[in-house]
Amino acid sequence: MVVRRQSPPKPEHGMKQTSPTDSPRLSRREWFARSGSLLYGTALASILGKELFPTDPLLASGGQSYDLRPRTPHFDPKAKAVIHLFMNGGPSQVDLFDPKPLLRKYAGTVPNRDLTSDITSPTQSGGLLPSPYSFSRHGQSGMELSELLPHLATRVDDIALIRSMYGAHFNHEPAIFFMQTGRTVATRPSVGAWVAYGLGTENRNLPAYVVLDDPKGLPVNGIANWQSAWLPPVYQGTRFRAEGPPVLNLDPRPEWPAPLAKAQRSLLHDLDRAHRRERPHESYLEGRIASYELAARMQLAASDALDLSKETDKTREMYGLNREETASYGRRCLMARRLVERGVRFVQLYIESQIWDAHSDLDKMLRYSCGKTDLPVAALLTDLKQRGLLDSTLVVWGGEFGRLPLSQTQASGVSGRDHGPSGFSVWMAGGGVQGGTTYGATDEFGHKAVENRVSVHDFHATILHQLGMNFRDLAYERHGLHERLTDQFPARVVSEVLV
Amino acid sequence: MLIRVHSWFAFPSILLTGLALSSAASGAERSDLPTFKADVLPILAENCLMCHGQEPRQGELDLQSAAALLQGGQSGPAIVAGSPDRSLIMEKLVSGQMPPGEARLSPEDIDRIRRWIERGAPREYGRTADGDVSPHSGLPAVSEKDVLPIFQVRCVACHGKRRQEAGLDLRTRASRLKGGRSGPAVLPGDPDQSPIIQKIESGEMPPVEMQLANSVRPPTAAELQLLRRWIAGGAPSDPPISATAEGNGGPTVTEEDRKFWSFQPPVRPPVPEVLSSRLVRTPVDAFLLARLEARGLSFSPPASRLRLLRRAYLDLVGMPPSAAEVEAYLQDRRPDAYERMIESLLSSSHYGERWGRYWLDLAGYSDSEGFGAHDRFRPYAWRYRDYVIRSFNRDKPYSQFLMEQIAGDELADYRKEQVTPELIDRLAATGFLRTTPDPTDAPERGFIAERMNIIADEIEVLTSAVMGLTVKCARCHDHKYDPIPQKDYYRLSAIFQTSYDPYEWLPPKKRRIPIGLERENEEVAAHNRPLKAEIRSLEKGLLKEAVPFLDKLLEERLANLPEALRQELRALAHTPQDYQGGELSRKFLVVRELPEDESSQVRRYLAGKFKKTLQIGLADLNRRFPEFGPKTESLRKQLDEVKGKLRTEPYVRALMDTGGRPSTTFLLKRGNHLSPGDAVTPGVPAVLTTGLTPYRVDPLKHAQESSGRRLALARWLTQPGHPLTSRVLVNQVWLRHFGRGLVPSPSNFGRSGEPPTHPRLLDWLATEFVNRGWSIKALHRIMMTSTAYRQTSRIGPEALELDPENILLSRMRRGRMDAEALYDSILKVTGRLDPTPFGPADALETKPNKEVVAKGSRAGFRRSIYTQQRRYDPVSLLEAYDLPRMTPNCVERENSTVATQALHMMNGTTVWEHSRYMAGRIIDRVGYDPRRQIGQAYLQALSREPTEWELERSRAALEQFAGHWKSRLRDDRAPTPVHWAAQWRALSSLCHTLLNSAEFSFVD
């Protein structure tokens, strides 16, 4: 599948030298010094380089070697990790982030033909539906938010709200693929995989890209959400389960006597060393031995990372772990913080299938979704900030599209809203984002993004940029193509929301 | 409600209504329309016209007038009226691609242009609504080819080849003029009176309630204008396109382009003379040695007999030899024992399972659709898998293999032939181009953009796997590196237009040929018969429960309607009596079918109008009556259970020609189906002509329903002198044997790919392959009996210095088993392999720890190729070892070494359970003597005896393991005899360790 890089003097992993306008390239040492906690610093990098991730050209079957060693970004990064709070289902912008008083005036009418162009089910479509919620200004920035988000309202000065996102498709599957991969098709790597490919991990005992999906079920598109597609599989997201052992087969088999695993590992070690001794210069064998040792360490590291009993009661309460409504999402938000703290590069949270997808019963669904997430999300921002992690962690919140300002009427008779890909809201926080910013606007009804529009590719470019990567240069050679997250689409970094 | 929603259709100038309102609403001062002259031209004049004016006219783009923007340049129209999102100029401005260099337009200016486009890009006249000026003046004449795409995209789903609603066919000019039951659709010269314009403008067409079901959207404002202009200009027709006329414009492929090595037919080179001629066993050796000797190198010494045996087994059948096979080989002292062993492996039925799997990678085979939440299963996909395995086992000539896969349905008339296994095989072969994820069974995912993606994926499969070309870029623009103009891409696409018609699309569930062998049909019918009876009786029971609720709900719905209608409608609703079972609960009440005569005209109208009111199904009752669900829960559960047991009627998942007059294929500017360019005819890349009979479509005598386009492609591809076909395949076989292709980029033989390391060897093999009747087994023999293949993989000091990357093959390459080889090998060495071939894929199950494993049977577990190849949640062990995601196919496997692999191997269910089984069988065979146990375990797992050191180390480990197990068994108060049970478990742990060893999974 992979077409190997052709010309020898290319830098690591399709990463190119920085463009002239970017800040000076960091050496790996500097990068580590900057990002450096003692635990996962320079010393570790050398261990990783030597033992774990051989780049010996003799790697098995002549294939290219791909690994998770930390890599130097193109330029000085603002963030070293991302927490992506993916709100799959399509949160309604006009009820949460984007007040449109005119909807009340024109309620029940359809004032222009364009409004109906994205409708999935033409037969169910009604007129404009005003938001039942009141909006008010918050924080020093005076950002307007809906009454459904009282906790986020306390953090508005940390977030940059983008009201002018637009997508490419009005259906979940393609729209989610679009948001994850930059294309509406099922066959491209997700943004997390690109980040893992570009930067590797800073904790040799944990994966670079961790997914915390909802114990209540997989999101639409299932595990394809965190696929590496044609990027090497090491960059695929690793599912950490929020309940039980976090990783599949992490613990030795329960029926084994306790000391057996160690005794077996010792035998394996001896046999493999002997095998290795007879095959000099085959450093991939070293990598393989190291991978078994890492597996043993990961058992401790992953369990520890997700062990919330180590948090204080106060912290647990802050995330809402003591309340049924917020406990599930709160656990995962808290886990996300613990993972980022330990050097995981990209943490992605999913939410039980489609709770934002309010085709009917708008009020009930929105109250449920906000009730579940608002407090934990705000707690995550507060917690990251008080621990000094927010500056280096980019937090991203958003769905695959928003919703139409029109009503959608089901047979049940309770109105909701249909999917709205032409204009919706997302927000970013931390990691070099200018808090308190409100950027872009939709039209007078909240239907289409019209001012300072931000495409999904712009959005991706901005995430990469905060991590110190240029979206044009983070590339992978395949079938002779210079594949990129933004593909061949035009994109720009939304610098207006950045510090 | 409906009436209110669509009230805006009634206004003649809807755009203006919306506009007036929205500008008032935004509080903008200007209440009039933005115009080109006042709002846009000044911005363009300042920033753009220096390059896109009268002179120069970069990219043939003139930005001096609104008409010229609509007209556009080389990359298509600069604007799409009413749709800034789809307007190229917006993309360029917003992204900063234009103007070039540092200059950027201010956000306000960009916004002004956006608003102008959004408002329909009105021209110089300001308020067009009151203008007497013809809105079309000054614009170029519209020809039929400009409007044909609109009919194809918006209309033919209902008024085309397969369906002619109201007797109307909108595919050709003549049929549009002729019209349908209510007269002509188009009145040349009179757009206002042409029914087609009236119906589109009033919103009657396409009908709101039909749009989703047919995945159709109404024409855009711009398209409507184009239609108007075409009709106003007299609805002219175009001369038919011809392949020669197509050549005009666009970049052409030059003779220079054609000289690139891979576009020239392979020429058989002489076998070179070498110094160490005694090392030459097959010509392969001579070619390799010539290069090695030039560097002062030679081959490495031969590998030991046992290593070679294991290597050959894993290469050809994907599993190591059994203990008995090892012993038999060691005892065979004949000089040609090795060659005999290779022959026996080539004739093993396991050979096709190994090499068929490689082909399935290239094809992108999957047992599921891979889209949406559920990853829907493809029940009969396995027929293609079996076809591939059988073809490899029979050493079917590669030319025939390709011919069947590309055009099996056109080789003979399957509609008339008797159903035989061969016929089914030939149809199943076309599954090759039916592999990519296809979500279009759901109408909301079946719009043209999705359909185009599927076609593009299949073209990618074909070109990357068979032609070694990357043509994907040419979907949107001319290829930047290879001489593949965009036009060539769409010519290729036109070959598939008759089987994958994007305009009259057949969703996957309709791409089935419902034939099976008589035996299969009977089997399924016999299996389903009692189930269907059970379903009928359960549904009757359910209906009985439902009747009172049905009546109540129907009356509630009717209560909203005028009294006069109610009785009539009541009579129209009825419960079908002649149902087959299975469909009743979906619709308890449906609208009665009415005869097509005068007397029922009114009732038919009512039936159509109130269909929704009268139809009531399970879902409706559940919604309305909360008590209905619980009351019928057990019945419904039973019903679902029984339905789940039904088997699908046998069919073949084929690619077939849809017959009739093919729709027109257009070059799509920037790959966008709403920006059609010139029409194209079917064809192949223009750069591939040297030594080839050109691509030519001949009508098929034997299968007249088929266009013959694909058969022509298959014939063109399988010409003996084709520059790519034989080289690409030979390279794939080489890659699997030697770990690296002679062309290191197996899917890219083009200019951006990597050049061959041994070009002459590649050509020699390619010509030899064709000379030997396209026999793949002949290739194995040539490669595997060579001295090169038999070398050790140990690196000597000279080789390390002079050939560090082993490009010259100074030693054999060592590699890790791929996912399937590992899985199958574990099954074989532990004695758990069920060798039953073919048939429906084995189901998977998820263990409580979430590990996904195959469901075994008493006979054990079948090879991985026979387990379900799901896109989501595949077998965990396979996934950990780089099982490819088919995106859309896989030309070369990844080879990672990561900790999750260790976790699966050490802690997973599968390997441990198999190890216990292996230990049990070893004890059955050799008893409790540890030395014999260890010897047997090594022989089975690693195809060799242990060394003295290994024996001692393993013995110590066995004792240690047994000690641990003993304490565990005692602690557990286990009823088993502690000593013997601990011995068995200790041996299980030893076997488990051997399966985990590096030596097991890395092939020397």
Chai-1 contact restraints between the chains, C-beta under 6 A:
chainA,res_idxA,chainB,res_idxB,connection_type,confidence,min_distance_angstrom,max_distance_angstrom,comment,restraint_id
A,M1,B,C890,contact,1.0,0.0,6.0,A-B,restraint_1
A,M1,B,V891,contact,1.0,0.0,6.0,A-B,restraint_2
A,M1,B,E892,contact,1.0,0.0,6.0,A-B,restraint_3
A,V3,B,S745,contact,1.0,0.0,6.0,A-B,restraint_4
A,V3,B,N748,contact,1.0,0.0,6.0,A-B,restraint_5
A,Q6,B,E754,contact,1.0,0.0,6.0,A-B,restraint_6
A,P57,B,E805,contact,1.0,0.0,6.0,A-B,restraint_7
A,A60,B,G815,contact,1.0,0.0,6.0,A-B,restraint_8
A,A60,B,R816,contact,1.0,0.0,6.0,A-B,restraint_9
A,A60,B,N895,contact,1.0,0.0,6.0,A-B,restraint_10
A,S61,B,G739,contact,1.0,0.0,6.0,A-B,restraint_11
A,S61,B,G815,contact,1.0,0.0,6.0,A-B,restraint_12
A,S61,B,N895,contact,1.0,0.0,6.0,A-B,restraint_13
A,G62,B,G739,contact,1.0,0.0,6.0,A-B,restraint_14
A,G62,B,R740,contact,1.0,0.0,6.0,A-B,restraint_15
A,G62,B,R813,contact,1.0,0.0,6.0,A-B,restraint_16
A,G63,B,N895,contact,1.0,0.0,6.0,A-B,restraint_17
A,L102,B,A25,contact,1.0,0.0,6.0,A-B,restraint_18
A,V110,B,V5,contact,1.0,0.0,6.0,A-B,restraint_19
A,V110,B,W8,contact,1.0,0.0,6.0,A-B,restraint_20
A,P111,B,G18,contact,1.0,0.0,6.0,A-B,restraint_21
A,P111,B,L21,contact,1.0,0.0,6.0,A-B,restraint_22
A,N112,B,G18,contact,1.0,0.0,6.0,A-B,restraint_23
A,R113,B,I14,contact,1.0,0.0,6.0,A-B,restraint_24
A,T120,B,E444,contact,1.0,0.0,6.0,A-B,restraint_25
A,S121,B,L212,contact,1.0,0.0,6.0,A-B,restraint_26
A,P122,B,V208,contact,1.0,0.0,6.0,A-B,restraint_27
A,P122,B,Q211,contact,1.0,0.0,6.0,A-B,restraint_28
A,T123,B,E209,contact,1.0,0.0,6.0,A-B,restraint_29
A,S125,B,V5,contact,1.0,0.0,6.0,A-B,restraint_30
A,N171,B,E444,contact,1.0,0.0,6.0,A-B,restraint_31
A,N171,B,R445,contact,1.0,0.0,6.0,A-B,restraint_32
A,E173,B,F371,contact,1.0,0.0,6.0,A-B,restraint_33
A,E173,B,G372,contact,1.0,0.0,6.0,A-B,restraint_34
A,V185,B,N453,contact,1.0,0.0,6.0,A-B,restraint_35
A,A186,B,G370,contact,1.0,0.0,6.0,A-B,restraint_36
A,A186,B,F371,contact,1.0,0.0,6.0,A-B,restraint_37
A,A186,B,P437,contact,1.0,0.0,6.0,A-B,restraint_38
A,T187,B,T887,contact,1.0,0.0,6.0,A-B,restraint_39
A,T187,B,P888,contact,1.0,0.0,6.0,A-B,restraint_40
A,V220,B,A373,contact,1.0,0.0,6.0,A-B,restraint_41
A,G222,B,Y872,contact,1.0,0.0,6.0,A-B,restraint_42
A,I223,B,Y872,contact,1.0,0.0,6.0,A-B,restraint_43
A,Q227,B,R885,contact,1.0,0.0,6.0,A-B,restraint_44
A,A229,B,R885,contact,1.0,0.0,6.0,A-B,restraint_45
A,A229,B,T887,contact,1.0,0.0,6.0,A-B,restraint_46
A,W230,B,T887,contact,1.0,0.0,6.0,A-B,restraint_47
A,P232,B,E894,contact,1.0,0.0,6.0,A-B,restraint_48
A,P233,B,D882,contact,1.0,0.0,6.0,A-B,restraint_49
A,P233,B,E894,contact,1.0,0.0,6.0,A-B,restraint_50
A,P233,B,S896,contact,1.0,0.0,6.0,A-B,restraint_51
A,V234,B,S896,contact,1.0,0.0,6.0,A-B,restraint_52
A,V234,B,V898,contact,1.0,0.0,6.0,A-B,restraint_53
A,L248,B,K850,contact,1.0,0.0,6.0,A-B,restraint_54
A,L248,B,E851,contact,1.0,0.0,6.0,A-B,restraint_55
A,N249,B,L903,contact,1.0,0.0,6.0,A-B,restraint_56
A,N249,B,H904,contact,1.0,0.0,6.0,A-B,restraint_57
A,N249,B,N907,contact,1.0,0.0,6.0,A-B,restraint_58
A,N249,B,G908,contact,1.0,0.0,6.0,A-B,restraint_59
A,P252,B,N907,contact,1.0,0.0,6.0,A-B,restraint_60
A,R253,B,W912,contact,1.0,0.0,6.0,A-B,restraint_61
A,P257,B,H964,contact,1.0,0.0,6.0,A-B,restraint_62
A,P257,B,W965,contact,1.0,0.0,6.0,A-B,restraint_63
A,P257,B,R968,contact,1.0,0.0,6.0,A-B,restraint_64
A,P259,B,H964,contact,1.0,0.0,6.0,A-B,restraint_65
A,L260,B,H964,contact,1.0,0.0,6.0,A-B,restraint_66
A,A263,B,Q960,contact,1.0,0.0,6.0,A-B,restraint_67
A,Q264,B,S989,contact,1.0,0.0,6.0,A-B,restraint_68
A,Q264,B,T993,contact,1.0,0.0,6.0,A-B,restraint_69
A,L267,B,A957,contact,1.0,0.0,6.0,A-B,restraint_70
A,L267,B,T993,contact,1.0,0.0,6.0,A-B,restraint_71
A,L268,B,T993,contact,1.0,0.0,6.0,A-B,restraint_72
A,L268,B,N996,contact,1.0,0.0,6.0,A-B,restraint_73
A,D270,B,R953,contact,1.0,0.0,6.0,A-B,restraint_74
A,L271,B,S997,contact,1.0,0.0,6.0,A-B,restraint_75
A,D272,B,A998,contact,1.0,0.0,6.0,A-B,restraint_76
A,H275,B,A998,contact,1.0,0.0,6.0,A-B,restraint_77
A,H275,B,E999,contact,1.0,0.0,6.0,A-B,restraint_78
A,H281,B,I795,contact,1.0,0.0,6.0,A-B,restraint_79
A,L285,B,A998,contact,1.0,0.0,6.0,A-B,restraint_80
A,G287,B,T897,contact,1.0,0.0,6.0,A-B,restraint_81
A,R288,B,T897,contact,1.0,0.0,6.0,A-B,restraint_82
A,R288,B,A998,contact,1.0,0.0,6.0,A-B,restraint_83
A,S291,B,T897,contact,1.0,0.0,6.0,A-B,restraint_84
A,S291,B,V898,contact,1.0,0.0,6.0,A-B,restraint_85
A,S291,B,A899,contact,1.0,0.0,6.0,A-B,restraint_86
A,S291,B,A902,contact,1.0,0.0,6.0,A-B,restraint_87
A,Y292,B,A902,contact,1.0,0.0,6.0,A-B,restraint_88
A,L294,B,A899,contact,1.0,0.0,6.0,A-B,restraint_89
A,A295,B,A899,contact,1.0,0.0,6.0,A-B,restraint_90
A,A295,B,A902,contact,1.0,0.0,6.0,A-B,restraint_91
A,A295,B,L903,contact,1.0,0.0,6.0,A-B,restraint_92
A,M298,B,A899,contact,1.0,0.0,6.0,A-B,restraint_93
A,S412,B,R623,contact,1.0,0.0,6.0,A-B,restraint_94
A,E444,B,S22,contact,1.0,0.0,6.0,A-B,restraint_95
A,E444,B,A25,contact,1.0,0.0,6.0,A-B,restraint_96
A,E444,B,S26,contact,1.0,0.0,6.0,A-B,restraint_97
A,H479,B,T470,contact,1.0,0.0,6.0,A-B,restraint_98
A,H479,B,S747,contact,1.0,0.0,6.0,A-B,restraint_99
A,H479,B,N748,contact,1.0,0.0,6.0,A-B,restraint_100
A,G480,B,T470,contact,1.0,0.0,6.0,A-B,restraint_101
A,G480,B,N748,contact,1.0,0.0,6.0,A-B,restraint_102
A,G480,B,S752,contact,1.0,0.0,6.0,A-B,restraint_103
A,G480,B,G753,contact,1.0,0.0,6.0,A-B,restraint_104
A,P490,B,E91,contact,1.0,0.0,6.0,A-B,restraint_105
A,P490,B,S95,contact,1.0,0.0,6.0,A-B,restraint_106
A,P490,B,Q97,contact,1.0,0.0,6.0,A-B,restraint_107
A,R492,B,S95,contact,1.0,0.0,6.0,A-B,restraint_108
A,R492,B,G96,contact,1.0,0.0,6.0,A-B,restraint_109
